[in-house]
Amino acid sequence: MPFDRLSSATTPTSHLGLGLAAVGRPGYINLGRDRDLGEDRSADALRARTHELLDAAYAQGVRYFDAARSYGRSEEFLADWLNARLETDDVVVGSKWGYTYTADWSTEADRHEVKDHTLATYERQRAETDALLGDRLDLYQIHSLTPDSPALTDRELHARLAEAAAGGLTIGFSTSGPAQADTIRAALEITVDGAPLFGTVQSTYNALETSAGPALAEAHDAGLTVIVKEGMANGRLAPEHAPQALKDIAEETGLGCDAVALALILRRPWAGVVLSGAATVPQLGSNLHAAAVDLTDDQRARLDALAEDPRAYWKRRGELPWH
């Protein structure tokens, strides 16, 4: 698996990755976005910002980069960066299919993305991804599986994904919603010709939403690489919105709320890669300090106490506006 390259890396940040959801398109649901991006959200401006973030991340030891078909032009921006920096042959590149970006580069669109987990969408989006990333693509994930997704039961789709895996591509899936644990366990049961289909799982997990933890531990024990997204809860754990307990522990450690929040995840024994969703280079630098945070048992317990009911968490996430 390509993630073996990360296992052999010696940099402190090798288990931190950079996700491009916040910079591949002008609109997203993260809090503080107006401050972070400002008014110029042209394609050229976000391309330059993405490249600046990728340069900074690579220089600081980050080796996993995560995009998606629905993240606007994230695959294009990442492909341009890879093609211009041939020395980056040690990175692991992941993308996702299953959502189509529909906002036409507007923050005012009625719908920003449309979900479709059918074989036809896979074939169309796989061709689109291949046209941009080609053989630099290491991991292709089904985007945001839920228990009712047809991708969990479509045997023809499974066979096509297994063909891609036989050709050297790692096949994974991401999850969302309050039933993430159920989705993960259902996906772990999928086999093709007796072999497990998936090599990775990417799920939302953070101090406020911990419900997928036991299932992610099971996935890790089954041999999957676990990737954690939304470790900052879409900005709800940033300093201006963070719960008081997180602010207190950040002060105790001398580092930022973001570093502490991501460190909590990094210390989970099943966490293979924890994504930063930074939109600015200073944010990224602060996120990467997570590798240096040592949390005491008392501090971990205080952070664990912040967990919300998953239904309440996802209801609030669903109400976040696209900025």
Disulfide bonds with the S-S distance in Angstrom:
none
